[in-house]
Amino acid sequence: MADDVPPRVIDARDLQPPGPMELTLEALDTLPRDETLQLWLNREPFPLYNILKNNGFAYRVEYCEDDGRFIIHIRHAGT
């Protein structure tokens, strides 16, 4: 990822399933190879992880202790 390209952010902390999943999949359809998507949630989206892997995306999970938020950093695999 280019360092000067800010990530796209989906703050889905106030949404109930399947809202976060739907927004994430829609955003991934148009995510350029040089960009990262950040998904902010109050819980880990375990069903999303296999979908990402099976569709050519890599991810990294960050837990923020100060506010209990999970940040899922998503990018195209191999970039």
N, CA, C and O atoms as CSV, one atom per row, in Angstrom:
chain,resi,resn,atom,element,x,y,z
A,1,MET,N,N,0.846,-1.182,0.000
A,1,MET,CA,C,0.000,0.000,0.000
A,1,MET,C,C,0.883,1.233,0.000
A,1,MET,O,O,1.892,1.281,0.703
A,2,ALA,N,N,0.519,2.196,-0.759
A,2,ALA,CA,C,1.253,3.454,-0.773
A,2,ALA,C,C,1.022,4.168,0.554
A,2,ALA,O,O,-0.099,4.229,1.059
A,3,ASP,N,N,2.117,4.711,1.113
A,3,ASP,CA,C,2.011,5.355,2.417
A,3,ASP,C,C,1.155,6.611,2.387
A,3,ASP,O,O,0.616,7.012,3.419
A,4,ASP,N,N,1.021,7.237,1.232
A,4,ASP,CA,C,0.272,8.486,1.161
A,4,ASP,C,C,-1.214,8.286,0.875
A,4,ASP,O,O,-1.959,9.262,0.784
A,5,VAL,N,N,-1.653,7.039,0.731
A,5,VAL,CA,C,-3.066,6.763,0.475
A,5,VAL,C,C,-3.734,6.422,1.806
A,5,VAL,O,O,-3.458,5.370,2.383
A,6,PRO,N,N,-4.607,7.299,2.297
A,6,PRO,CA,C,-5.267,7.002,3.576
A,6,PRO,C,C,-6.241,5.832,3.416
A,6,PRO,O,O,-6.792,5.627,2.334
A,7,PRO,N,N,-6.451,5.073,4.478
A,7,PRO,CA,C,-7.387,3.948,4.377
A,7,PRO,C,C,-8.825,4.437,4.293
A,7,PRO,O,O,-9.163,5.513,4.787
A,8,ARG,N,N,-9.656,3.634,3.665
A,8,ARG,CA,C,-11.097,3.855,3.742
A,8,ARG,C,C,-11.528,3.320,5.101
A,8,ARG,O,O,-10.999,2.309,5.563
A,9,VAL,N,N,-12.465,3.975,5.736
A,9,VAL,CA,C,-12.918,3.551,7.062
A,9,VAL,C,C,-14.423,3.310,7.033
A,9,VAL,O,O,-15.197,4.143,6.563
A,10,ILE,N,N,-14.811,2.152,7.546
A,10,ILE,CA,C,-16.223,1.864,7.789
A,10,ILE,C,C,-16.379,1.734,9.296
A,10,ILE,O,O,-15.891,0.776,9.894
A,11,ASP,N,N,-17.052,2.687,9.905
A,11,ASP,CA,C,-17.316,2.638,11.340
A,11,ASP,C,C,-18.680,1.984,11.518
A,11,ASP,O,O,-19.718,2.638,11.416
A,12,ALA,N,N,-18.656,0.685,11.787
A,12,ALA,CA,C,-19.894,-0.084,11.892
A,12,ALA,C,C,-20.204,-0.467,13.333
A,12,ALA,O,O,-20.939,-1.425,13.575
A,13,ARG,N,N,-19.659,0.262,14.278
A,13,ARG,CA,C,-19.847,-0.078,15.692
A,13,ARG,C,C,-21.300,0.006,16.137
A,13,ARG,O,O,-21.698,-0.695,17.067
A,14,ASP,N,N,-22.089,0.839,15.502
A,14,ASP,CA,C,-23.490,0.991,15.907
A,14,ASP,C,C,-24.458,0.192,15.040
A,14,ASP,O,O,-25.673,0.304,15.204
A,15,LEU,N,N,-23.931,-0.611,14.123
A,15,LEU,CA,C,-24.786,-1.394,13.226
A,15,LEU,C,C,-24.932,-2.827,13.723
A,15,LEU,O,O,-24.018,-3.385,14.329
A,16,GLN,N,N,-26.080,-3.402,13.460
A,16,GLN,CA,C,-26.331,-4.803,13.782
A,16,GLN,C,C,-26.119,-5.649,12.528
A,16,GLN,O,O,-26.298,-5.161,11.413
A,17,PRO,N,N,-25.736,-6.924,12.709
A,17,PRO,CA,C,-25.599,-7.818,11.559
A,17,PRO,C,C,-26.928,-7.892,10.815
A,17,PRO,O,O,-27.988,-7.862,11.440
A,18,PRO,N,N,-26.882,-7.988,9.516
A,18,PRO,CA,C,-25.722,-8.156,8.632
A,18,PRO,C,C,-25.175,-6.845,8.074
A,18,PRO,O,O,-24.410,-6.863,7.110
A,19,GLY,N,N,-25.550,-5.717,8.659
A,19,GLY,CA,C,-25.130,-4.411,8.144
A,19,GLY,C,C,-23.635,-4.263,7.936
A,19,GLY,O,O,-23.216,-3.869,6.847
A,20,PRO,N,N,-22.807,-4.563,8.939
A,20,PRO,CA,C,-21.360,-4.420,8.740
A,20,PRO,C,C,-20.817,-5.292,7.609
A,20,PRO,O,O,-19.966,-4.854,6.835
A,21,MET,N,N,-21.311,-6.523,7.519
A,21,MET,CA,C,-20.855,-7.433,6.462
A,21,MET,C,C,-21.242,-6.883,5.093
A,21,MET,O,O,-20.422,-6.880,4.175
A,22,GLU,N,N,-22.465,-6.425,4.950
A,22,GLU,CA,C,-22.927,-5.893,3.667
A,22,GLU,C,C,-22.114,-4.675,3.250
A,22,GLU,O,O,-21.691,-4.580,2.099
A,23,LEU,N,N,-21.893,-3.745,4.170
A,23,LEU,CA,C,-21.102,-2.549,3.845
A,23,LEU,C,C,-19.671,-2.917,3.465
A,23,LEU,O,O,-19.101,-2.348,2.534
A,24,THR,N,N,-19.099,-3.868,4.189
A,24,THR,CA,C,-17.721,-4.284,3.919
A,24,THR,C,C,-17.605,-4.920,2.544
A,24,THR,O,O,-16.709,-4.568,1.777
A,25,LEU,N,N,-18.488,-5.844,2.221
A,25,LEU,CA,C,-18.416,-6.519,0.921
A,25,LEU,C,C,-18.640,-5.538,-0.229
A,25,LEU,O,O,-18.001,-5.657,-1.274
A,26,GLU,N,N,-19.533,-4.580,-0.049
A,26,GLU,CA,C,-19.738,-3.552,-1.078
A,26,GLU,C,C,-18.474,-2.724,-1.269
A,26,GLU,O,O,-18.093,-2.428,-2.402
A,27,ALA,N,N,-17.822,-2.349,-0.179
A,27,ALA,CA,C,-16.597,-1.540,-0.268
A,27,ALA,C,C,-15.465,-2.326,-0.916
A,27,ALA,O,O,-14.674,-1.760,-1.670
A,28,LEU,N,N,-15.377,-3.612,-0.634
A,28,LEU,CA,C,-14.303,-4.426,-1.211
A,28,LEU,C,C,-14.456,-4.583,-2.717
A,28,LEU,O,O,-13.466,-4.765,-3.426
A,29,ASP,N,N,-15.683,-4.515,-3.208
A,29,ASP,CA,C,-15.912,-4.606,-4.661
A,29,ASP,C,C,-15.213,-3.493,-5.425
A,29,ASP,O,O,-14.876,-3.664,-6.596
A,30,THR,N,N,-14.992,-2.359,-4.781
A,30,THR,CA,C,-14.390,-1.208,-5.464
A,30,THR,C,C,-13.053,-0.790,-4.854
A,30,THR,O,O,-12.548,0.291,-5.158
A,31,LEU,N,N,-12.476,-1.631,-3.998
A,31,LEU,CA,C,-11.225,-1.275,-3.323
A,31,LEU,C,C,-10.042,-1.413,-4.280
A,31,LEU,O,O,-9.743,-2.518,-4.732
A,32,PRO,N,N,-9.366,-0.306,-4.593
A,32,PRO,CA,C,-8.176,-0.393,-5.445
A,32,PRO,C,C,-7.085,-1.216,-4.763
A,32,PRO,O,O,-7.047,-1.319,-3.537
A,33,ARG,N,N,-6.203,-1.798,-5.569
A,33,ARG,CA,C,-5.150,-2.669,-5.040
A,33,ARG,C,C,-4.193,-1.933,-4.107
A,33,ARG,O,O,-3.552,-2.566,-3.269
A,34,ASP,N,N,-4.083,-0.631,-4.232
A,34,ASP,CA,C,-3.130,0.109,-3.401
A,34,ASP,C,C,-3.775,0.735,-2.166
A,34,ASP,O,O,-3.145,1.544,-1.485
A,35,GLU,N,N,-5.009,0.372,-1.875
A,35,GLU,CA,C,-5.700,0.941,-0.715
A,35,GLU,C,C,-6.011,-0.126,0.323
A,35,GLU,O,O,-6.064,-1.320,0.029
A,36,THR,N,N,-6.212,0.343,1.538
A,36,THR,CA,C,-6.606,-0.516,2.655
A,36,THR,C,C,-7.974,-0.065,3.149
A,36,THR,O,O,-8.293,1.124,3.147
A,37,LEU,N,N,-8.764,-1.026,3.566
A,37,LEU,CA,C,-10.057,-0.747,4.177
A,37,LEU,C,C,-9.937,-1.041,5.668
A,37,LEU,O,O,-9.416,-2.085,6.060
A,38,GLN,N,N,-10.415,-0.128,6.489
A,38,GLN,CA,C,-10.485,-0.361,7.932
A,38,GLN,C,C,-11.946,-0.524,8.318
A,38,GLN,O,O,-12.784,0.328,8.022
A,39,LEU,N,N,-12.231,-1.627,8.979
A,39,LEU,CA,C,-13.570,-1.889,9.485
A,39,LEU,C,C,-13.515,-1.779,11.003
A,39,LEU,O,O,-12.762,-2.507,11.650
A,40,TRP,N,N,-14.299,-0.883,11.570
A,40,TRP,CA,C,-14.329,-0.672,13.023
A,40,TRP,C,C,-15.581,-1.341,13.578
A,40,TRP,O,O,-16.698,-1.062,13.142
A,41,LEU,N,N,-15.373,-2.231,14.549
A,41,LEU,CA,C,-16.481,-2.972,15.148
A,41,LEU,C,C,-16.302,-3.095,16.653
A,41,LEU,O,O,-15.206,-2.903,17.179
A,42,ASN,N,N,-17.395,-3.418,17.339
A,42,ASN,CA,C,-17.343,-3.692,18.770
A,42,ASN,C,C,-17.125,-5.172,19.061
A,42,ASN,O,O,-17.007,-5.557,20.225
A,43,ARG,N,N,-17.071,-5.999,18.038
A,43,ARG,CA,C,-16.857,-7.442,18.179
A,43,ARG,C,C,-16.077,-7.931,16.969
A,43,ARG,O,O,-16.041,-7.266,15.934
A,44,GLU,N,N,-15.458,-9.090,17.103
A,44,GLU,CA,C,-14.721,-9.636,15.960
A,44,GLU,C,C,-15.694,-10.250,14.967
A,44,GLU,O,O,-16.620,-10.958,15.364
A,45,PRO,N,N,-15.497,-9.990,13.682
A,45,PRO,CA,C,-16.392,-10.517,12.646
A,45,PRO,C,C,-15.899,-11.870,12.118
A,45,PRO,O,O,-15.487,-11.970,10.962
A,46,PHE,N,N,-15.939,-12.900,12.953
A,46,PHE,CA,C,-15.376,-14.196,12.575
A,46,PHE,C,C,-15.884,-14.727,11.233
A,46,PHE,O,O,-15.076,-15.264,10.475
A,47,PRO,N,N,-17.178,-14.611,10.891
A,47,PRO,CA,C,-17.623,-15.110,9.580
A,47,PRO,C,C,-16.960,-14.393,8.398
A,47,PRO,O,O,-16.847,-14.961,7.312
A,48,LEU,N,N,-16.528,-13.162,8.607
A,48,LEU,CA,C,-15.917,-12.389,7.526
A,48,LEU,C,C,-14.546,-12.931,7.132
A,48,LEU,O,O,-14.161,-12.829,5.967
A,49,TYR,N,N,-13.811,-13.497,8.067
A,49,TYR,CA,C,-12.423,-13.877,7.807
A,49,TYR,C,C,-12.281,-14.900,6.678
A,49,TYR,O,O,-11.412,-14.739,5.820
A,50,ASN,N,N,-13.105,-15.938,6.656
A,50,ASN,CA,C,-13.031,-16.916,5.562
A,50,ASN,C,C,-13.459,-16.307,4.235
A,50,ASN,O,O,-12.899,-16.639,3.190
A,51,ILE,N,N,-14.436,-15.429,4.270
A,51,ILE,CA,C,-14.864,-14.757,3.040
A,51,ILE,C,C,-13.709,-13.947,2.464
A,51,ILE,O,O,-13.465,-13.975,1.258
A,52,LEU,N,N,-13.003,-13.229,3.324
A,52,LEU,CA,C,-11.860,-12.442,2.855
A,52,LEU,C,C,-10.801,-13.346,2.240
A,52,LEU,O,O,-10.331,-13.100,1.129
A,53,LYS,N,N,-10.434,-14.377,2.959
A,53,LYS,CA,C,-9.390,-15.292,2.489
A,53,LYS,C,C,-9.777,-15.940,1.158
A,53,LYS,O,O,-8.947,-16.045,0.255
A,54,ASN,N,N,-11.023,-16.371,1.034
A,54,ASN,CA,C,-11.487,-17.047,-0.180
A,54,ASN,C,C,-11.630,-16.115,-1.376
A,54,ASN,O,O,-11.764,-16.575,-2.510
A,55,ASN,N,N,-11.603,-14.803,-1.128
A,55,ASN,CA,C,-11.763,-13.839,-2.217
A,55,ASN,C,C,-10.520,-13.001,-2.465
A,55,ASN,O,O,-10.592,-11.944,-3.092
A,56,GLY,N,N,-9.377,-13.473,-1.970
A,56,GLY,CA,C,-8.109,-12.825,-2.308
A,56,GLY,C,C,-7.743,-11.616,-1.476
A,56,GLY,O,O,-7.005,-10.746,-1.937
A,57,PHE,N,N,-8.251,-11.549,-0.251
A,57,PHE,CA,C,-7.917,-10.440,0.631
A,57,PHE,C,C,-7.137,-10.945,1.841
A,57,PHE,O,O,-7.318,-12.078,2.289
A,58,ALA,N,N,-6.281,-10.096,2.350
A,58,ALA,CA,C,-5.558,-10.361,3.588
A,58,ALA,C,C,-6.083,-9.393,4.636
A,58,ALA,O,O,-6.602,-8.327,4.306
A,59,TYR,N,N,-5.947,-9.771,5.896
A,59,TYR,CA,C,-6.439,-8.897,6.958
A,59,TYR,C,C,-5.544,-8.996,8.185
A,59,TYR,O,O,-4.810,-9.964,8.378
A,60,ARG,N,N,-5.633,-7.972,8.993
A,60,ARG,CA,C,-4.934,-7.917,10.278
A,60,ARG,C,C,-5.910,-7.316,11.282
A,60,ARG,O,O,-6.586,-6.329,10.992
A,61,VAL,N,N,-5.975,-7.918,12.457
A,61,VAL,CA,C,-6.907,-7.473,13.490
A,61,VAL,C,C,-6.148,-6.705,14.566
A,61,VAL,O,O,-5.114,-7.158,15.059
A,62,GLU,N,N,-6.669,-5.555,14.916
A,62,GLU,CA,C,-6.100,-4.729,15.978
A,62,GLU,C,C,-7.195,-4.493,17.019
A,62,GLU,O,O,-8.310,-4.095,16.682
A,63,TYR,N,N,-6.864,-4.741,18.280
A,63,TYR,CA,C,-7.819,-4.489,19.358
A,63,TYR,C,C,-7.390,-3.240,20.110
A,63,TYR,O,O,-6.240,-3.131,20.534
A,64,CYS,N,N,-8.300,-2.306,20.275
A,64,CYS,CA,C,-8.021,-1.056,20.985
A,64,CYS,C,C,-8.599,-1.165,22.393
A,64,CYS,O,O,-9.813,-1.107,22.586
A,65,GLU,N,N,-7.721,-1.323,23.359
A,65,GLU,CA,C,-8.169,-1.497,24.742
A,65,GLU,C,C,-8.873,-0.260,25.295
A,65,GLU,O,O,-9.748,-0.376,26.153
A,66,ASP,N,N,-8.500,0.912,24.811
A,66,ASP,CA,C,-9.083,2.136,25.371
A,66,ASP,C,C,-10.582,2.257,25.122
A,66,ASP,O,O,-11.304,2.796,25.961
A,67,ASP,N,N,-11.064,1.762,23.976
A,67,ASP,CA,C,-12.499,1.871,23.702
A,67,ASP,C,C,-13.155,0.538,23.336
A,67,ASP,O,O,-14.337,0.509,22.992
A,68,GLY,N,N,-12.403,-0.566,23.404
A,68,GLY,CA,C,-12.968,-1.885,23.139
A,68,GLY,C,C,-13.286,-2.162,21.687
A,68,GLY,O,O,-14.038,-3.086,21.375
A,69,ARG,N,N,-12.726,-1.377,20.812
A,69,ARG,CA,C,-13.032,-1.509,19.388
A,69,ARG,C,C,-12.038,-2.454,18.721
A,69,ARG,O,O,-10.861,-2.501,19.076
A,70,PHE,N,N,-12.544,-3.202,17.748
A,70,PHE,CA,C,-11.707,-4.008,16.871
A,70,PHE,C,C,-11.560,-3.249,15.564
A,70,PHE,O,O,-12.545,-2.768,15.002
A,71,ILE,N,N,-10.334,-3.143,15.083
A,71,ILE,CA,C,-10.087,-2.554,13.770
A,71,ILE,C,C,-9.561,-3.672,12.887
A,71,ILE,O,O,-8.515,-4.259,13.164
A,72,ILE,N,N,-10.293,-3.961,11.825
A,72,ILE,CA,C,-9.888,-4.982,10.875
A,72,ILE,C,C,-9.302,-4.249,9.677
A,72,ILE,O,O,-10.012,-3.534,8.970
A,73,HIS,N,N,-8.012,-4.428,9.454
A,73,HIS,CA,C,-7.307,-3.815,8.331
A,73,HIS,C,C,-7.355,-4.819,7.180
A,73,HIS,O,O,-6.839,-5.930,7.303
A,74,ILE,N,N,-7.965,-4.436,6.075
A,74,ILE,CA,C,-8.178,-5.348,4.948
A,74,ILE,C,C,-7.506,-4.780,3.708
A,74,ILE,O,O,-7.620,-3.591,3.410
A,75,ARG,N,N,-6.798,-5.656,2.988
A,75,ARG,CA,C,-6.146,-5.255,1.738
A,75,ARG,C,C,-6.161,-6.446,0.788
A,75,ARG,O,O,-6.451,-7.572,1.191
A,76,HIS,N,N,-5.848,-6.187,-0.465
A,76,HIS,CA,C,-5.699,-7.275,-1.421
A,76,HIS,C,C,-4.490,-8.101,-1.018
A,76,HIS,O,O,-3.449,-7.538,-0.683
A,77,ALA,N,N,-4.601,-9.411,-1.042
A,77,ALA,CA,C,-3.474,-10.279,-0.702
A,77,ALA,C,C,-2.360,-10.062,-1.715
A,77,ALA,O,O,-2.615,-9.878,-2.905
A,78,GLY,N,N,-1.135,-10.086,-1.236
A,78,GLY,CA,C,0.012,-9.929,-2.117
A,78,GLY,C,C,0.394,-8.494,-2.396
A,78,GLY,O,O,1.280,-8.243,-3.214
A,79,THR,N,N,-0.251,-7.542,-1.736
A,79,THR,CA,C,0.119,-6.132,-1.944
A,79,THR,C,C,0.730,-5.562,-0.694
A,79,THR,O,O,1.106,-4.390,-0.669
